[in-house]
Amino acid sequence: MGPSGDDTIYLDHAATTPLDPEVLAAMVPYLTRSFGNPSSIYRLGQEARAAVDDARSTVARVLGCSPAEIVFTSGATESDNLAVKGIAWRRRLERERGRNAAMPHVVTSAIEHHAVLHAVTSLEHQGFPVTYVRPDPEGIVSPEQIEAVIRPETCLVSVMYANNESGAIQPVAEIGRIARERGIPFHVDAVQGAGLLPLGVDDLGCDLLALSAHKFYGPKGVGLLYVRRGTPIRWQQDGGGQEGGRRGGTENVVGIVGLAAALAKAEAQRPGYVDHCAALRDRLEAGIKATIPDAVINGPSDPARRLPNNLNVALPGIQGETVLLNLDMQGVAASAGSACTTGNSEPSHVLLAMGLGEERCRESLRFTVGRSTTADQIDETIEILAETVARVRGLAGVA
Ligand SMILES: *Cc1c(COP(=O)(O)O)cnc(C)c1O
C-alpha cells in the first residue's frame, strides 16, 4: 500500500512527501492538549515555548549553527522571499543613506525555483540590476561564471543546492568561497537537499539557507530560514516580536515541532536513505533504457552529481503530459517539469535554461523515488511506461 493509503505508486517526492507517522505522533499533543501561546507566561504557554525552543535546538544541531540563527517561516517560498528581498532592501536602504553609490546588484542562476526566481524578478522591476547565470547543458552552474559576473555593488548571490527538476547538485561550497572572499551574502535554497545531502552551513559556506518541512516527510506550511549572525537583512513581517523580532506572528507550534522531528529523522537516516533511493533510481533508469532505447536522460550524466532520488528523462516523439495522464490512470504519480508549472503547459524554465529545445522539454518526465518506494513498484512502472509508450507511438503511427 502506498503512503496515500491506496495502491498509488508515488514517484513525485520532489513535489512533496507523505507525513511520517512518527512525526505526526510528535505533533498531535500540540494540536490537542498543549494549545498554549508560546508568548503566554503560564504553564500551558511555557509548554509550547519549550517545544519551539527544543525544535530550534534540534534544527541548529543538524545545520551546525546556533539556535538563534534559525527563523521559522511558513515554508521555503517565504524563506526564499525573505532572504532575497530582505538582503536587497537592506542594502538599498544603506545606499539611500549615502553609504553606497550604485543600485545593489543581485546574482542568481536561471534554474532557481520560482520562489527565488520570481522574488528576484520582482526586485528587477523595482530597479535592482540582476544577472541570471545559465547552467551548462547538464544543469550545473559554474562557480567561475558566478565569479565573472560579480560587481563591486553585488549585494547577494543566490544559488540553489540541488535542482528540483534535473536533480543537478550545484557546487555551492565553491560559490560560497567566492562570495565570502568578497564579503557578499550567499543564499542557498537547500529544499531538495534535506535528507539526501549534508546540510552543515559552514561546509556549504552560506549565510542564508532555506528548507521546507513537507519535502522531508514533515507537514506542509512550515519552513525555516537560517541567517548567519551579523548578516545585514531587513526583516519583513512586523508584528508581535516573535522569532526575536525577525518574523512577527504567533508561532506555528505544531508545524515547527513537526519540522524538527522530520529533519532530525531525515538526517539520522540519511546514509541508508541515499542508498535506498539510488538503488531504486538506478533500477528505474536501467529499466527505461532497456525498454525504451531512445529515451534520453536530462541532467548530469555523472550520477554522483545528480540527487540520488531523481530521474528526469525525455521520451522522443511523445508529450510528457500524455504519458503522465496514462500513468495516472494506471496508478503511477510522476511529474512533467515542476509541480508549480503543471496545469500550464509552458516548457520548464530549468530544462530550457540547460539549452534543451522546447520539444525536448515537452517530452520530459520527472520521477523522484522515496521512502515507501519498492523494487516491485519500480518494475511495475517500467512495464506500464513501456506499454504506454508503445501504445502512444502506435496511435501516432496510425494517424
Ligand atoms: C518545494 C520547493 C520550494 C517551495 O517550498 P514551499 O515550502 O512549498 O513553499 C522552494 N524551492 C525548492 C527547490 C523546492 O523544491
PDBQT file of the ligand as one rigid body, heavy atoms in Angstrom, charges set to zero:
ROOT
HETATM    1  C1  LIG A 401       9.221  22.980  -2.984  1.00  0.00    +0.000 C 
HETATM    2  C2  LIG A 401      10.344  23.943  -3.194  1.00  0.00    +0.000 A 
HETATM    3  C3  LIG A 401      10.254  25.279  -2.753  1.00  0.00    +0.000 A 
HETATM    4  C4  LIG A 401       8.985  25.845  -2.150  1.00  0.00    +0.000 C 
HETATM    5  O1  LIG A 401       8.717  25.309  -0.908  1.00  0.00    +0.000 OA
HETATM    6  P1  LIG A 401       7.284  25.543  -0.206  1.00  0.00    +0.000 P 
HETATM    7  O2  LIG A 401       7.548  25.214   1.207  1.00  0.00    +0.000 OA
HETATM    8  O3  LIG A 401       6.371  24.582  -0.854  1.00  0.00    +0.000 OA
HETATM    9  O4  LIG A 401       6.923  26.960  -0.372  1.00  0.00    +0.000 OA
HETATM   10  C5  LIG A 401      11.343  26.093  -2.937  1.00  0.00    +0.000 A 
HETATM   11  N1  LIG A 401      12.465  25.649  -3.517  1.00  0.00    +0.000 NA
HETATM   12  C6  LIG A 401      12.589  24.385  -3.955  1.00  0.00    +0.000 A 
HETATM   13  C7  LIG A 401      13.861  23.948  -4.593  1.00  0.00    +0.000 C 
HETATM   14  C8  LIG A 401      11.527  23.488  -3.829  1.00  0.00    +0.000 A 
HETATM   15  O5  LIG A 401      11.653  22.249  -4.283  1.00  0.00    +0.000 OA
ENDROOT
TORSDOF 0
